[in-house]
Amino acid sequence: MKLTATVLALCAPSLAFALIGNDWAFDSAPLDGLNDITFPFNMAKAPHKSGFYFAQQYNFKNVTEIGYTGLQPREDKDGNSIVHAAFSSFQGGTTTKHPNCYMGADGGPGVSCAMDIKGDYSHTYSLTVENTDGTTWRCTLVDTETGTSTVVGEWTLPEGAGKIVSRQVGFVEYYIWNGQSSHTCDSLPSTEATFYNPTSKTVGASGGRITSVYEYGDCGGKAGYSVAEVSGGFDIKWNWWKFDTYPPEGLSDVTFPLKMANASHKSGFYFAQQFNFKNVAKVGYTGLQPREDKDGNSIVHAAFSSFQGGTTTKHPNCYMGADGGPGVSCAMDIKGDYSHTYSLTVENTDGTTWRCTLVDTETGTSTVVGEWTLPEGAGKIVNRQVGFVEYYIWNNGSPYTCDQLPFTEATFFDPTSNTVGASGGKITSVYEYGDCVGKAGYSLTKVDGGYDIKCGF
């Protein structure tokens, strides 16, 4: 897999097997390019299984084709974790004498280099591509925790090749699909990796950073993708929730239990789970919001929305539009008890029509939140997606600081389904994201059947 900036911008839908792209650039760099560049990665939460490639590309002045370097998880061996590193040039005329390298790259011209080490997935590894002499470039893998370094490979570009250009793109690829005639997005395994900002020791180079991260390809919006900005980079992952087994046509229903026992009875927070449907592009979501007490009663607000254009509704709790765009939004308030767990069940009622029902699991009382109909051809619910906690008061564009976030707490329990063949519903990970990472009093506690999330002050 190799990408170019032009391809990412103009032809992204045709790139079926790379899933995530990122743009990187240096704010300032010498006109003749960079003598070196370092890309740090962390795979702490990636499963130890072959399949994913976390990579950054670069290109050189005066030649047309790119190079790339990156990390791939591997199965453990003899009780040791294995980290696989790669370093390739796609430029015709590239040569090599290094024992880790061979001629050819992804079935075309160039050179490929690779090696395995016994590694620790909790460590951050940096891959440094540096000029050693003339048009010769070496890649070195460094464990930033221990300082241990290993040469991945070395190759020589054709005469006249220049230094590294100060901007390019990177990607996350599930290369298992490269040899398959077809695939389904809901079969994508869960993974996670952190891409940190690039650096360089080149005089005059500064401000290396990842400028954007985005989905592309035919699984956009269908693979449970999320990105969180962290100190010095971005954490990329799939699957806040998923089912281990499921019928290939998808789920006829899914239930999300939530509890707001220690949440303040004030408007502002939204505790939500997203879901998406086969054959349509946009997601839906459902969740709970606290409300101010009224006439001595606690009020629980439930929401159920589709962001898919062409969705219609006749339900009295619903109206056209979702967050200022196309779709349908449904909502209702009940007199509730915050100490109770409430479940939100999204289920197919007929054809492409879906209903959401709120159930107090302590009393058994149920209330329909709303019902809407997706466009013709929409399929069933995909077996994985993400959820979120949102403080929507800040959406109005007014300035804020992270230490102004009010305290709240909610418990997200594992999803369930009555669909035949569906089992093993679980929340696979919970994490901070956004511009208040590490600044908003966030904490997480694993509880029986889910996670308790706290944030704010």
BAMI-866028 format. One record per residue (C-alpha): y, x, z; residue in three letters; residue number from 0. Coordinates in nm, 2 decimals. Layout:
<sites>
<site <Y,X,Z>,ALA,NUM>
...
</sites>
This chain:
<sites>
<site <0.00,0.00,0.00>,MET,0>
<site <0.34,0.13,-0.09>,LYS,1>
<site <0.67,-0.06,-0.12>,LEU,2>
<site <1.01,0.01,-0.26>,THR,3>
<site <1.34,-0.14,-0.14>,ALA,4>
<site <1.38,-0.32,-0.47>,THR,5>
<site <1.04,-0.47,-0.44>,VAL,6>
<site <1.10,-0.59,-0.09>,LEU,7>
<site <1.42,-0.76,-0.20>,ALA,8>
<site <1.30,-0.92,-0.53>,LEU,9>
<site <0.93,-0.95,-0.52>,CYS,10>
<site <0.82,-0.99,-0.16>,ALA,11>
<site <0.61,-1.30,-0.22>,PRO,12>
<site <0.37,-1.11,-0.44>,SER,13>
<site <0.29,-0.85,-0.18>,LEU,14>
<site <0.00,-1.03,-0.02>,ALA,15>
<site <-0.15,-0.77,0.20>,PHE,16>
<site <0.15,-0.61,0.37>,ALA,17>
<site <0.28,-0.85,0.64>,LEU,18>
<site <0.59,-0.71,0.80>,ILE,19>
<site <0.87,-0.50,0.65>,GLY,20>
<site <1.14,-0.30,0.82>,ASN,21>
<site <1.45,-0.13,0.69>,ASP,22>
<site <1.56,0.20,0.84>,TRP,23>
<site <1.87,0.42,0.78>,ALA,24>
<site <2.09,0.69,0.92>,PHE,25>
<site <2.46,0.61,0.97>,ASP,26>
<site <2.55,0.96,0.85>,SER,27>
<site <2.35,1.22,0.67>,ALA,28>
<site <2.43,1.53,0.45>,PRO,29>
<site <2.47,1.46,0.08>,LEU,30>
<site <2.17,1.68,-0.01>,ASP,31>
<site <1.94,1.48,0.22>,GLY,32>
<site <1.73,1.54,0.54>,LEU,33>
<site <1.52,1.85,0.61>,ASN,34>
<site <1.31,1.65,0.85>,ASP,35>
<site <1.25,1.31,0.99>,ILE,36>
<site <1.06,1.18,1.29>,THR,37>
<site <0.91,0.83,1.32>,PHE,38>
<site <0.78,0.73,1.68>,PRO,39>
<site <0.52,0.46,1.72>,PHE,40>
<site <0.34,0.30,2.01>,ASN,41>
<site <0.01,0.10,1.98>,MET,42>
<site <-0.04,0.03,2.35>,ALA,43>
<site <-0.15,-0.33,2.30>,LYS,44>
<site <-0.32,-0.30,1.96>,ALA,45>
<site <-0.69,-0.37,1.96>,PRO,46>
<site <-0.91,-0.06,1.91>,HIS,47>
<site <-1.03,-0.18,1.57>,LYS,48>
<site <-0.98,-0.06,1.21>,SER,49>
<site <-0.77,-0.28,0.98>,GLY,50>
<site <-0.40,-0.24,1.05>,PHE,51>
<site <-0.17,0.03,0.93>,TYR,52>
<site <0.17,0.08,1.10>,PHE,53>
<site <0.38,0.29,0.85>,ALA,54>
<site <0.72,0.42,0.76>,GLN,55>
<site <0.81,0.52,0.41>,GLN,56>
<site <1.05,0.78,0.28>,TYR,57>
<site <1.15,0.91,-0.06>,ASN,58>
<site <1.29,1.24,-0.19>,PHE,59>
<site <1.59,1.32,-0.41>,LYS,60>
<site <1.52,1.39,-0.78>,ASN,61>
<site <1.17,1.24,-0.78>,VAL,62>
<site <1.08,0.87,-0.83>,THR,63>
<site <0.79,0.80,-0.60>,GLU,64>
<site <0.78,0.76,-0.23>,ILE,65>
<site <0.57,0.90,0.06>,GLY,66>
<site <0.46,0.74,0.38>,TYR,67>
<site <0.32,0.83,0.72>,THR,68>
<site <0.19,0.61,1.00>,GLY,69>
<site <-0.08,0.53,1.25>,LEU,70>
<site <-0.40,0.32,1.24>,GLN,71>
<site <-0.61,0.20,1.53>,PRO,72>
<site <-0.98,0.29,1.53>,ARG,73>
<site <-1.29,0.18,1.72>,GLU,74>
<site <-1.36,0.39,2.03>,ASP,75>
<site <-1.61,0.67,2.00>,LYS,76>
<site <-1.82,0.82,2.28>,ASP,77>
<site <-1.60,0.65,2.53>,GLY,78>
<site <-1.28,0.79,2.38>,ASN,79>
<site <-0.99,0.61,2.22>,SER,80>
<site <-0.93,0.72,1.86>,ILE,81>
<site <-0.59,0.74,1.69>,VAL,82>
<site <-0.59,0.78,1.31>,HIS,83>
<site <-0.28,0.93,1.14>,ALA,84>
<site <-0.20,0.93,0.77>,ALA,85>
<site <0.05,1.12,0.55>,PHE,86>
<site <0.07,1.06,0.17>,SER,87>
<site <0.27,1.13,-0.14>,SER,88>
<site <0.26,0.90,-0.44>,PHE,89>
<site <0.44,1.14,-0.66>,GLN,90>
<site <0.25,1.27,-0.96>,GLY,91>
<site <0.23,1.65,-0.97>,GLY,92>
<site <0.20,1.68,-0.59>,THR,93>
<site <-0.05,1.95,-0.49>,THR,94>
<site <-0.22,2.05,-0.17>,THR,95>
<site <-0.44,2.31,-0.02>,LYS,96>
<site <-0.46,2.16,0.33>,HIS,97>
<site <-0.82,2.08,0.46>,PRO,98>
<site <-0.70,1.73,0.58>,ASN,99>
<site <-0.58,1.64,0.23>,CYS,100>
<site <-0.72,1.53,-0.10>,TYR,101>
<site <-0.59,1.45,-0.44>,MET,102>
<site <-0.49,1.08,-0.51>,GLY,103>
<site <-0.31,0.81,-0.32>,ALA,104>
<site <-0.43,0.44,-0.31>,ASP,105>
<site <-0.61,0.49,-0.64>,GLY,106>
<site <-0.32,0.65,-0.82>,GLY,107>
<site <-0.16,1.00,-0.85>,PRO,108>
<site <-0.04,1.19,-0.55>,GLY,109>
<site <-0.20,1.34,-0.24>,VAL,110>
<site <-0.34,1.17,0.08>,SER,111>
<site <-0.39,1.34,0.42>,CYS,112>
<site <-0.55,1.19,0.73>,ALA,113>
<site <-0.70,1.29,1.06>,MET,114>
<site <-0.83,1.14,1.38>,ASP,115>
<site <-0.76,1.25,1.74>,ILE,116>
<site <-0.88,1.15,2.08>,LYS,117>
<site <-0.57,0.97,2.19>,GLY,118>
<site <-0.43,0.74,2.46>,ASP,119>
<site <-0.29,0.41,2.32>,TYR,120>
<site <-0.05,0.38,2.60>,SER,121>
<site <0.13,0.69,2.48>,HIS,122>
<site <0.41,0.70,2.22>,THR,123>
<site <0.32,0.92,1.92>,TYR,124>
<site <0.58,1.07,1.68>,SER,125>
<site <0.51,1.17,1.32>,LEU,126>
<site <0.75,1.44,1.20>,THR,127>
<site <0.78,1.51,0.83>,VAL,128>
<site <0.95,1.84,0.77>,GLU,129>
<site <1.02,2.09,0.50>,ASN,130>
<site <0.84,2.42,0.54>,THR,131>
<site <0.94,2.60,0.22>,ASP,132>
<site <1.08,2.50,-0.12>,GLY,133>
<site <0.93,2.16,-0.20>,THR,134>
<site <0.65,2.18,0.06>,THR,135>
<site <0.63,1.92,0.33>,TRP,136>
<site <0.42,1.91,0.65>,ARG,137>
<site <0.35,1.61,0.88>,CYS,138>
<site <0.28,1.68,1.25>,THR,139>
<site <0.16,1.42,1.51>,LEU,140>
<site <0.29,1.47,1.86>,VAL,141>
<site <0.18,1.29,2.18>,ASP,142>
<site <0.53,1.25,2.34>,THR,143>
<site <0.37,1.22,2.68>,GLU,144>
<site <0.17,1.54,2.68>,THR,145>
<site <0.35,1.74,2.41>,GLY,146>
<site <0.02,1.80,2.22>,THR,147>
<site <0.08,1.84,1.85>,SER,148>
<site <-0.16,1.83,1.56>,THR,149>
<site <-0.09,1.89,1.19>,VAL,150>
<site <-0.18,1.58,0.98>,VAL,151>
<site <-0.15,1.76,0.65>,GLY,152>
<site <0.08,1.94,0.41>,GLU,153>
<site <0.16,1.90,0.04>,TRP,154>
<site <0.39,2.04,-0.23>,THR,155>
<site <0.61,1.81,-0.45>,LEU,156>
<site <0.68,1.91,-0.81>,PRO,157>
<site <0.95,2.17,-0.88>,GLU,158>
<site <1.30,2.03,-0.85>,GLY,159>
<site <1.22,1.77,-0.58>,ALA,160>
<site <1.49,1.74,-0.33>,GLY,161>
<site <1.52,1.65,0.04>,LYS,162>
<site <1.45,1.32,0.21>,ILE,163>
<site <1.69,1.03,0.14>,VAL,164>
<site <1.85,0.88,0.44>,SER,165>
<site <1.72,0.53,0.41>,ARG,166>
<site <1.39,0.35,0.32>,GLN,167>
<site <1.15,0.08,0.44>,VAL,168>
<site <0.84,0.05,0.65>,GLY,169>
<site <0.56,-0.20,0.68>,PHE,170>
<site <0.26,-0.34,0.88>,VAL,171>
<site <-0.04,-0.38,0.65>,GLU,172>
<site <-0.38,-0.54,0.71>,TYR,173>
<site <-0.57,-0.33,0.46>,TYR,174>
<site <-0.90,-0.51,0.51>,ILE,175>
<site <-0.76,-0.78,0.27>,TRP,176>
<site <-0.70,-0.52,0.00>,ASN,177>
<site <-1.06,-0.54,-0.12>,GLY,178>
<site <-1.10,-0.92,-0.09>,GLN,179>
<site <-1.04,-1.17,-0.37>,SER,180>
<site <-0.88,-1.42,-0.12>,SER,181>
<site <-0.80,-1.46,0.25>,HIS,182>
<site <-0.66,-1.72,0.49>,THR,183>
<site <-0.36,-1.64,0.71>,CYS,184>
<site <-0.52,-1.79,1.01>,ASP,185>
<site <-0.80,-1.53,0.99>,SER,186>
<site <-0.56,-1.25,1.06>,LEU,187>
<site <-0.66,-1.07,1.39>,PRO,188>
<site <-0.41,-1.03,1.67>,SER,189>
<site <-0.23,-0.69,1.70>,THR,190>
<site <0.09,-0.54,1.83>,GLU,191>
<site <0.29,-0.22,1.77>,ALA,192>
<site <0.63,-0.08,1.85>,THR,193>
<site <0.83,0.10,1.58>,PHE,194>
<site <1.11,0.32,1.73>,TYR,195>
<site <1.42,0.44,1.56>,ASN,196>
<site <1.39,0.74,1.33>,PRO,197>
<site <1.55,1.08,1.43>,THR,198>
<site <1.63,1.40,1.25>,SER,199>
<site <1.73,1.75,1.35>,LYS,200>
<site <1.91,1.80,1.03>,THR,201>
<site <2.27,1.91,1.08>,VAL,202>
<site <2.50,1.62,1.00>,GLY,203>
<site <2.24,1.35,1.04>,ALA,204>
<site <2.30,1.09,1.31>,SER,205>
<site <2.26,0.72,1.39>,GLY,206>
<site <1.90,0.68,1.27>,GLY,207>
<site <1.79,0.33,1.34>,ARG,208>
<site <1.58,0.04,1.23>,ILE,209>
<site <1.83,-0.21,1.08>,THR,210>
<site <1.60,-0.51,1.03>,SER,211>
<site <1.25,-0.64,1.07>,VAL,212>
<site <1.11,-0.93,0.87>,TYR,213>
<site <0.80,-1.11,0.75>,GLU,214>
<site <0.71,-1.12,0.38>,TYR,215>
<site <0.41,-1.20,0.16>,GLY,216>
<site <0.20,-1.52,0.15>,ASP,217>
<site <0.15,-1.53,0.52>,CYS,218>
<site <0.52,-1.56,0.61>,GLY,219>
<site <0.55,-1.82,0.89>,GLY,220>
<site <0.17,-1.87,0.91>,LYS,221>
<site <0.04,-1.57,1.11>,ALA,222>
<site <0.20,-1.61,1.46>,GLY,223>
<site <0.45,-1.32,1.40>,TYR,224>
<site <0.72,-1.23,1.64>,SER,225>
<site <0.95,-0.94,1.69>,VAL,226>
<site <1.13,-0.82,2.00>,ALA,227>
<site <1.41,-0.56,2.01>,GLU,228>
<site <1.33,-0.30,2.27>,VAL,229>
<site <1.51,0.02,2.38>,SER,230>
<site <1.53,0.23,2.07>,GLY,231>
<site <1.33,0.01,1.84>,GLY,232>
<site <1.13,-0.31,1.77>,PHE,233>
<site <0.81,-0.45,1.91>,ASP,234>
<site <0.61,-0.64,1.64>,ILE,235>
<site <0.32,-0.87,1.73>,LYS,236>
<site <0.12,-1.17,1.64>,TRP,237>
<site <-0.02,-1.46,1.84>,ASN,238>
<site <0.13,-1.57,2.16>,TRP,239>
<site <-0.15,-1.83,2.15>,TRP,240>
<site <-0.46,-1.87,1.95>,LYS,241>
<site <-0.81,-2.01,1.94>,PHE,242>
<site <-1.11,-1.77,1.91>,ASP,243>
<site <-1.31,-2.01,1.70>,THR,244>
<site <-1.19,-2.30,1.48>,TYR,245>
<site <-1.29,-2.49,1.17>,PRO,246>
<site <-1.16,-2.34,0.84>,PRO,247>
<site <-0.95,-2.65,0.76>,GLU,248>
<site <-0.76,-2.62,1.09>,GLY,249>
<site <-0.71,-2.82,1.41>,LEU,250>
<site <-0.68,-3.20,1.42>,SER,251>
<site <-0.50,-3.17,1.76>,ASP,252>
<site <-0.37,-2.92,2.01>,VAL,253>
<site <-0.26,-2.96,2.37>,THR,254>
<site <-0.01,-2.74,2.54>,PHE,255>
<site <0.01,-2.78,2.93>,PRO,256>
<site <0.34,-2.67,3.09>,LEU,257>
<site <0.46,-2.68,3.45>,LYS,258>
<site <0.82,-2.65,3.57>,MET,259>
<site <0.76,-2.67,3.95>,ALA,260>
<site <1.02,-2.40,4.04>,ASN,261>
<site <1.27,-2.47,3.76>,ALA,262>
<site <1.62,-2.58,3.86>,SER,263>
<site <1.69,-2.94,3.78>,HIS,264>
<site <1.97,-2.85,3.53>,LYS,265>
<site <2.00,-2.86,3.15>,SER,266>
<site <1.99,-2.53,2.96>,GLY,267>
<site <1.63,-2.40,2.93>,PHE,268>
<site <1.37,-2.50,2.68>,TYR,269>
<site <1.00,-2.41,2.74>,PHE,270>
<site <0.83,-2.45,2.40>,ALA,271>
<site <0.52,-2.38,2.20>,GLN,272>
<site <0.53,-2.36,1.82>,GLN,273>
<site <0.26,-2.46,1.57>,PHE,274>
<site <0.24,-2.46,1.19>,ASN,275>
<site <0.04,-2.65,0.93>,PHE,276>
<site <-0.17,-2.54,0.64>,LYS,277>
<site <-0.01,-2.57,0.30>,ASN,278>
<site <0.35,-2.60,0.43>,VAL,279>
<site <0.60,-2.32,0.51>,ALA,280>
<site <0.79,-2.43,0.82>,LYS,281>
<site <0.69,-2.46,1.18>,VAL,282>
<site <0.70,-2.74,1.43>,GLY,283>
<site <0.74,-2.72,1.81>,TYR,284>
<site <0.71,-2.91,2.13>,THR,285>
<site <0.81,-2.84,2.48>,GLY,286>
<site <0.98,-2.94,2.80>,LEU,287>
<site <1.34,-2.91,2.93>,GLN,288>
<site <1.47,-2.96,3.28>,PRO,289>
<site <1.74,-3.22,3.33>,ARG,290>
<site <1.98,-3.31,3.61>,GLU,291>
<site <1.85,-3.56,3.86>,ASP,292>
<site <1.96,-3.92,3.80>,LYS,293>
<site <1.97,-4.20,4.06>,ASP,294>
<site <1.76,-3.99,4.30>,GLY,295>
<site <1.49,-3.93,4.04>,ASN,296>
<site <1.38,-3.61,3.87>,SER,297>
<site <1.41,-3.62,3.49>,ILE,298>
<site <1.18,-3.44,3.25>,VAL,299>
<site <1.29,-3.41,2.89>,HIS,300>
<site <1.02,-3.37,2.62>,ALA,301>
<site <1.09,-3.26,2.26>,ALA,302>
<site <0.88,-3.26,1.93>,PHE,303>
<site <1.02,-3.14,1.61>,SER,304>
<site <0.93,-3.05,1.25>,SER,305>
<site <1.14,-2.80,1.05>,PHE,306>
<site <0.96,-2.88,0.72>,GLN,307>
<site <1.18,-3.03,0.45>,GLY,308>
<site <1.05,-3.37,0.33>,GLY,309>
<site <0.93,-3.47,0.68>,THR,310>
<site <0.99,-3.84,0.75>,THR,311>
<site <0.99,-4.07,1.05>,THR,312>
<site <1.01,-4.43,1.16>,LYS,313>
<site <0.97,-4.37,1.53>,HIS,314>
<site <1.25,-4.49,1.76>,PRO,315>
<site <1.26,-4.16,1.95>,ASN,316>
<site <1.31,-3.96,1.63>,CYS,317>
<site <1.59,-3.88,1.39>,TYR,318>
<site <1.63,-3.68,1.07>,MET,319>
<site <1.72,-3.31,1.09>,GLY,320>
<site <1.61,-3.02,1.32>,ALA,321>
<site <1.86,-2.77,1.46>,ASP,322>
<site <2.11,-2.84,1.19>,GLY,323>
<site <1.86,-2.80,0.91>,GLY,324>
<site <1.59,-3.02,0.74>,PRO,325>
<site <1.31,-3.18,0.93>,GLY,326>
<site <1.27,-3.44,1.20>,VAL,327>
<site <1.35,-3.42,1.58>,SER,328>
<site <1.20,-3.64,1.85>,CYS,329>
<site <1.29,-3.65,2.22>,ALA,330>
<site <1.27,-3.86,2.53>,MET,331>
<site <1.33,-3.85,2.90>,ASP,332>
<site <1.09,-3.97,3.18>,ILE,333>
<site <1.12,-4.00,3.56>,LYS,334>
<site <0.89,-3.71,3.65>,GLY,335>
<site <0.77,-3.49,3.93>,ASP,336>
<site <0.84,-3.12,3.87>,TYR,337>
<site <0.54,-3.02,4.09>,SER,338>
<site <0.30,-3.18,3.83>,HIS,339>
<site <0.16,-3.02,3.52>,THR,340>
<site <0.25,-3.20,3.20>,TYR,341>
<site <0.05,-3.17,2.88>,SER,342>
<site <0.19,-3.22,2.53>,LEU,343>
<site <-0.07,-3.32,2.28>,THR,344>
<site <0.01,-3.30,1.91>,VAL,345>
<site <-0.25,-3.49,1.71>,GLU,346>
<site <-0.31,-3.62,1.36>,ASN,347>
<site <-0.31,-4.00,1.34>,THR,348>
<site <-0.35,-4.06,0.97>,ASP,349>
<site <-0.31,-3.85,0.66>,GLY,350>
<site <-0.02,-3.61,0.72>,THR,351>
<site <0.12,-3.81,1.01>,THR,352>
<site <0.14,-3.64,1.36>,TRP,353>
<site <0.21,-3.78,1.70>,ARG,354>
<site <0.31,-3.61,2.02>,CYS,355>
<site <0.21,-3.76,2.36>,THR,356>
<site <0.33,-3.64,2.70>,LEU,357>
<site <0.07,-3.68,2.98>,VAL,358>
<site <0.13,-3.63,3.35>,ASP,359>
<site <-0.20,-3.46,3.44>,THR,360>
<site <-0.18,-3.56,3.80>,GLU,361>
<site <-0.13,-3.94,3.74>,THR,362>
<site <-0.27,-3.98,3.39>,GLY,363>
<site <0.05,-4.16,3.28>,THR,364>
<site <0.11,-4.10,2.91>,SER,365>
<site <0.42,-4.15,2.69>,THR,366>
<site <0.46,-4.10,2.32>,VAL,367>
<site <0.74,-3.85,2.25>,VAL,368>
<site <0.75,-3.93,1.88>,GLY,369>
<site <0.57,-3.94,1.54>,GLU,370>
<site <0.65,-3.79,1.20>,TRP,371>
<site <0.49,-3.76,0.86>,THR,372>
<site <0.48,-3.42,0.67>,LEU,373>
<site <0.50,-3.41,0.29>,PRO,374>
<site <0.19,-3.49,0.09>,GLU,375>
<site <-0.06,-3.21,0.08>,GLY,376>
<site <0.02,-3.07,0.42>,ALA,377>
<site <-0.29,-2.96,0.61>,GLY,378>
<site <-0.40,-2.94,0.97>,LYS,379>
<site <-0.27,-2.71,1.24>,ILE,380>
<site <-0.33,-2.34,1.21>,VAL,381>
<site <-0.51,-2.19,1.50>,ASN,382>
<site <-0.24,-1.95,1.62>,ARG,383>
<site <0.14,-1.93,1.67>,GLN,384>
<site <0.40,-1.82,1.92>,VAL,385>
<site <0.61,-1.99,2.19>,GLY,386>
<site <0.93,-1.92,2.36>,PHE,387>
<site <1.17,-1.97,2.65>,VAL,388>
<site <1.52,-2.04,2.53>,GLU,389>
<site <1.85,-2.07,2.71>,TYR,390>
<site <2.01,-2.29,2.45>,TYR,391>
<site <2.35,-2.31,2.62>,ILE,392>
<site <2.42,-1.97,2.46>,TRP,393>
<site <2.36,-2.11,2.11>,ASN,394>
<site <2.72,-2.24,2.09>,ASN,395>
<site <2.85,-1.89,2.00>,GLY,396>
<site <3.05,-1.84,2.32>,SER,397>
<site <3.04,-1.48,2.46>,PRO,398>
<site <2.80,-1.42,2.74>,TYR,399>
<site <2.65,-1.14,2.95>,THR,400>
<site <2.28,-1.11,3.04>,CYS,401>
<site <2.36,-1.11,3.42>,ASP,402>
<site <2.50,-1.47,3.37>,GLN,403>
<site <2.16,-1.61,3.29>,LEU,404>
<site <2.06,-1.87,3.56>,PRO,405>
<site <1.73,-1.84,3.73>,PHE,406>
<site <1.44,-2.04,3.61>,THR,407>
<site <1.06,-2.04,3.62>,GLU,408>
<site <0.78,-2.22,3.42>,ALA,409>
<site <0.41,-2.18,3.38>,THR,410>
<site <0.26,-2.19,3.03>,PHE,411>
<site <-0.11,-2.27,3.04>,PHE,412>
<site <-0.37,-2.20,2.77>,ASP,413>
<site <-0.38,-2.44,2.48>,PRO,414>
<site <-0.69,-2.67,2.43>,THR,415>
<site <-0.82,-2.89,2.14>,SER,416>
<site <-1.07,-3.17,2.10>,ASN,417>
<site <-1.13,-3.06,1.74>,THR,418>
<site <-1.50,-3.00,1.67>,VAL,419>
<site <-1.56,-2.63,1.64>,GLY,420>
<site <-1.24,-2.52,1.82>,ALA,421>
<site <-1.29,-2.31,2.13>,SER,422>
<site <-1.14,-2.02,2.32>,GLY,423>
<site <-0.78,-2.14,2.32>,GLY,424>
<site <-0.57,-1.89,2.51>,LYS,425>
<site <-0.23,-1.73,2.54>,ILE,426>
<site <-0.28,-1.37,2.43>,THR,427>
<site <0.05,-1.21,2.53>,SER,428>
<site <0.38,-1.28,2.69>,VAL,429>
<site <0.69,-1.06,2.64>,TYR,430>
<site <1.07,-1.03,2.65>,GLU,431>
<site <1.27,-1.03,2.33>,TYR,432>
<site <1.63,-1.06,2.22>,GLY,433>
<site <1.94,-0.87,2.34>,ASP,434>
<site <1.87,-0.92,2.71>,CYS,435>
<site <1.54,-0.73,2.73>,VAL,436>
<site <1.53,-0.55,3.06>,GLY,437>
<site <1.85,-0.71,3.18>,LYS,438>
<site <1.77,-1.07,3.27>,ALA,439>
<site <1.54,-1.05,3.58>,GLY,440>
<site <1.23,-1.12,3.38>,TYR,441>
<site <0.89,-1.11,3.55>,SER,442>
<site <0.54,-1.23,3.45>,LEU,443>
<site <0.24,-1.33,3.67>,THR,444>
<site <-0.10,-1.41,3.53>,LYS,445>
<site <-0.23,-1.73,3.69>,VAL,446>
<site <-0.55,-1.92,3.65>,ASP,447>
<site <-0.55,-2.05,3.29>,GLY,448>
<site <-0.21,-1.92,3.19>,GLY,449>
<site <0.11,-1.72,3.27>,TYR,450>
<site <0.40,-1.79,3.51>,ASP,451>
<site <0.73,-1.67,3.37>,ILE,452>
<site <1.05,-1.61,3.57>,LYS,453>
<site <1.39,-1.50,3.45>,CYS,454>
<site <1.75,-1.52,3.54>,GLY,455>
<site <1.95,-1.47,3.86>,PHE,456>
</sites>
